[in-house]
Amino acid sequence: MTTPDRRTFLKGAAGAAAVMAFQPDLSASPRALGAPVRVGLIGAGRQGRVILGELGKIENVTIAAVCDSDDRRLTGAKRRAPGAGFYADHKQMLESEPDLDAVIVATPTHQHRALCEDTLSAGKHVYCEAPLAHTLEDAKAIARAARAAKGKFQTGMAGRANPVYTLARSFVRTGAIRDTLSMRSQFKKKTSWRTPSSDPARDKFLNWRLDPEISLGMVGELGTHHFDVLHWFTGQYPTSVRGSGEVLAWKDGREVADTVHCEFQFPGGVRSTWEGCLGTSFEGEYSLIAGTMGTVKLAGTHAWMFKEADSTTFEWEVYATRQQFHQDEGIILIADATQLAAQGKLKEGIGLPHPQLYYALENFLLAVTEEGNLCCSAEEGLRATAVAIRAAEAVRTGREVAIPEQDFSLE
Amino acid sequence: MLVRLALQAMGTRFELVLQGEDEGPRAESYLRAAGEEALAEVEQLDARLSLFRRDSLLSHIQRNAANQPVAVDPDTFGLFELCERVHLASHGSFDPTVAPLMRAFGLHDDLAQTAETSVEEARTHIGWKLGVGLLRNPNRVVFHSRGIALDMGGVAKGHALDLAAQVLREAGVQRALLHGGTSTVVAIGHPLNREGWPIALGPGRDAPRVVLCDDCLSVSAPSSRSVQHEGRRVGHVLDPRTGEPASAALVAATLSSSAAEADAWSTALLVSANHSVLPAHMESLLGTAEESGGAAPAHWFHRPRVCAPESTGFSHVPPSRQAAPLQTQ
């Protein structure tokens, strides 16, 4: 894979600091919305709770309604969103809250289609968590509904709104690591991946991620976000995937693998691996893009560039903050670098002040108020979801699975 | 059925013990899952309130609040409101703006510093009342001068435990003990066949013990962490009013229904030793230097809780009924 505008970059390498200075999207500071937005949330589970916390930081946002079929979760949401209307059914919410501008869908993946279709046809803007769906049919239906709708639709691939990822991508896209050779992502966390349910009757419903009938497993629920970031960085999609999955860490009767390995084949011979494990936390979650002149590491609120000894020197490198990883030294990529440098606070700006979910929600709401652009369309969401669905199939069957072009097509 | 979980966060170790009445794999899965959700909450709080993480919301506030109001989530804003309440009620004995002085004394040595400030200069930056503004609708925090910095270390653990306990209660957990660094403890319900969770306030056989049931306990002692500064030992709790290390008490313990509130008041009492200003719903124990001749506290002042059932308040547990206690610092 050769990145497109390498020559332009090399010519302007001395202006790399200017790249930081004039990229308007690189600000990590919160922006107030120019107009008030009334938001509804469908799904007040683990992710919904985090969403409520992040929405609370955005000026001009009113959390007007929260919907969840689980009483206990709705009770928990009442504390986090005082003053909102609370509903057990999304149709009732849409009928009773005609003034909602935007709705965030954070339910189990297999419920996304019906919720997105109903909410879009009610004329609302929709932010839907990723992956979009557990079947290709549903993911395409959502993308079609989004295309036909009046309202805007953003897929919850939060990496695309992440300011340090945006900065890292600008370097990769302008040739800073030259030719991409390999990519690697992982999610490792010691967790049972279960949702607590004191009521056995609710257990199967709440633990949908461990239900092989409806769950894409780790590669779908967790890997999708990494796949999307790699697609966004490289502009390429894999053509096939091999996979394997075992239950090694949590032998509690589950069938959905807790230890997963996948290998994706990209055009031109580049491969990307994905590893997931719920039995160890070592090195957590990150993606690597390795090129002939350097490697970029992306880890949520942080990003680094590791340069090869023979790569071009950026002028600003002398001012850069570095971090040692055993034998490798990473240049820490900092959003807001120019502004912080002007205040003499560059070293304090390392890492984002908010989780990337915050930036994704802010990005969506700025698009709703016509102050910004959506960062991940339904079509982009469909592509990453399709890759995840094929990967889940490979993990389940242990076979190599093709990822045909028509998976991405709405025709 | 007992399930234990642990997490390294806020520069210390958080531990949970959850108890269920049922045995078997389903009961264990449920308790573990609930505990994991609670620890995820602590992880999030660490990301927001840690002074030692440059990517925390607190660091972000530190960088920007003197330039413009910074929007914060309702939970964090509620914590700032609590700080303001305790600051005012304790007549300034509790004051998170003591951070620059902590730094000047070398108590924040693990923190990246951009400017050296002398102890004298740092003292001029202390003062929540004049220095910090809380703006409502929407919730924002603003600093009224450039030198202001917040150390939420006095309340962050309690706040994290409060929210973690909330997650456990929402998940239906009825019996659990949570602690952060052994100095802040939250008890949900009581263990099966016991009136509460027995806790020893300090090391040694003679340490006072309390039994907790739906209660939060915080213990502060300046001796738990100290540094050498210009030839003298400086404990990690400073008196914001004088700018000197706190010396009024050797140890302060408080009980409240909120761990963050207990945390804030245990710090305030360590500084002032004045529990007449303690809110009526709280209880405290104080060990003073005078009473013990400078050694371990010999006498504990006890202010009984108003309108609280006997079994949930401070009480001494006969040795015969003591289980292996969780020792506080």
Interface residues (C-beta under 8 A of the other chain):
Chain A: S29 P30 A32 R46 V50 G53 E54 G56 K57 I58 E59 N60 R72 R73 T75 G76 R79 R80 P82 T191 S192 R194 T195 P196 S197 S198 D199 P200 D203 D252 G253 T301 H302 L340 Q343 G344 K345 K347 E348 G349 I350 G351 L352 P353 H354 P355
Chain B: P25 R26 S29 Y30 L31 R32 A33 A34 E36 E37 A40 Q44 A47 R53 R54 D55 S56 L57 S59 H60 Q62 R63 N64 V70 A71 V72 D73 P74 D75 A112 T114 P138 N139 R140 Q166 V167 E170 A171 G172 V173
